């Protein structure tokens, strides 16, 4: 039976999933086409509202957390504009084009550090954490 991943490993994986979602958000209208209107809004939301991110204790750096929260505000503003957007209406509204530049900036910021391992705890991407006794 596989061992349950540690909280740190889960946080690393969540940061990697957020990066993947940023890739979708950078694609403007194509990103909406790829995941649909609900996916566009909820994929990001599903990973963002975690106590560790809200408290600033996740694998996100301070700057990464700030820009991710900024994107969340964009998505919330877009949703408040019209909570019942169809995919076509959302694309026509121009919101994907407004969100994409910040998503690109976030993607670049994430790539400065790199992506975390999905299997090994790391202090920083590419820097495995020391194994403690009893683990």
Secondary structure, 3 states (H helix, E strand, C coil): CCCCCCHHHHHHHHHHHHHHHHHHHHCHHHHHHHHHHHHHHHHHHHHHCCHHHHHCCCCCCHHHHHHHHHHHHHHHHHHHHCCCCCHHHHHHHCHHHHHHHHHHHHHHHHHHHCCCCCCCCEEECCEECCCCCCC
